[in-house]
């Protein structure tokens, strides 16, 4: 069972909102997942995208072998930068 940390699309047409989930690599993009660990809204009001991510859970899942996608990897990096500066 290979796990991936990836985005799951939600929201309306032309107004996407994403959940950051841990899912099996063979499951569909919007299908079954193991755990939801955050939200990402790229079209949030204001200058910056809204990102809410539970970094402890992301670290746990990566420690047990879950591979983040490239996009999620960059979101984790941004969340860490915000956490350090706050």
GIMO-V342923 format. One record per pair of residues at least 24 apart in sequence whose C-alpha atoms are under 7 Angstrom apart, sorted by the first residue. I is the first residue (numbers start at 1). GAP is how many residues later the second one is. D is the distance in Angstrom with one decimal. If there is no record, write none. Layout:
i=<I:I>
gap=<GAP:GAP>
d=<D:D>
This chain:
i=<2:3:3:4:4:4:5:5:5:5:5:6:6:6:17:53>
gap=<64:63:64:62:63:64:61:62:63:64:67:62:63:66:24:26>
d=<7.0:4.6:6.5:5.0:4.8:5.6:6.4:6.0:4.4:6.3:7.0:6.2:5.7:6.1:4.8:6.9>
